Amino acid sequence: MARRTPSSNPTRADTVLGLIRAEILNGRLAPGARLGFADLGERYEVSTGVLREVLPRLVEQGLATSEAQRGFRVIDVSVERLTQLTEARVAIETLVTRQAVAHGDIAWEADVVAKHHALVRAGEAAASDEISEEWLTAHEAFHVSILEGSDNAYLVETAARLRSVSEVYRCWSWPEQGRINRDVNREHREIMEAAVARDADLAARLTESHIRLTTDVLLSSRAAAELSTS
């Protein structure tokens, strides 16, 4: 599955895709929620034709499912799925990171540094009670910029897709995860520094730690939330 290159002149479908994607990742469209043509058409003031283009693209990205008789829905989340997703991400993302460190060129290094800088700036501007769409975009762009140093487009696409799916789980714990003692900025900086320093072992190790710690935070926050409502 080829990775789409952002257009300088986004279509109406591109715009609506970005809006729905942001609402899924922020939890405003909850896991398992139905993505009906009528509701979405009214919500985004868009035609059914545009939605027929957009919704399959969400399925491609792993953020929605399509089933006979049920139509399109936001993907469901569960502890079991998150655990399996984490193991898949660790296996694939560390592999792709090693390849990126080995094959990325100078332009790749510059892009990784630039995307990290943009992520830091987005974090400084983010609100404390919601994940900002700017931060979500910058966060994905940073991690994908590292992966794109790999010379295997299929693995890059797979790793990026799994990253997108994992972002849905943030709705489990935001803003609770912001109260946990964790220096995410330091984690990102160390991953960036290891990558551009061409230290494949360290970059892969830091990437695995980053992924697993995020999962631990999500699961802990979920358990705390369930306990508080029981």
Steps between C-alpha positions, in 0.01 A plus 500: 500500500668818383533784745311810390701813445330810646377735227567872503137538382296259712167384362174517694547129575849568641361771727212287628734205552720718719202621702360152565844361575565774756166435670573127521846558647366750752220265606219727381400214272519215749642153431230286343287803404299465180618714209171549320478691174202710612652599836842576355353683204312734732790532743755601237262644240627262237345277234462123514732479201784661694438271799512195272856605421595597856375203704694230310813710551437491875477122472833498312655696786368251755275755670167358384344168404245409236267203541198378308175610664690718751659753270799707609601536864791638697726212601428334834761505776577249773784396728561190290516697176730759651734229626513335157544837331789585731684177418448555128625858524809404697591229249446710188589851616834402652586313178411799283685736734817293461461511122442875509814563701697286255359644178375852576692777325589854605163631386336238722705616799399861439133403471508302826654796685249742346203279585624466857525877530142535372383241755663690785334823388161329469538359851571842643177632349280200591213534746515289815146363474508366143746372248537783249459412134826685434682273747341186355615600153850593616532183709412274210722698261800467732478125546421437132793719395734257676337197341523651152877466503444130432533378142207258537178689419278207598642483851485878537132497400421216741679667790329835431158333483551326835603833650173654381298221659685540829407868518132405541583364844597845629130571552516241781721711715510865402535719707584244772824398328620860518508468878734200496865571568645452154731720296370440148701790361820339624399166346443660162824698519704191586346301213579785260857533624568127477359485148706787358807373686457174306479290816258232377506292818423797723235641266322164485524451877364849571220448249395174665511660845291794374235271352479272804490787748217662306305173521569469873373855553187434296419180687567655842285802419223278368503288815492811721208644302301179529571479874380858555168428329436165668 
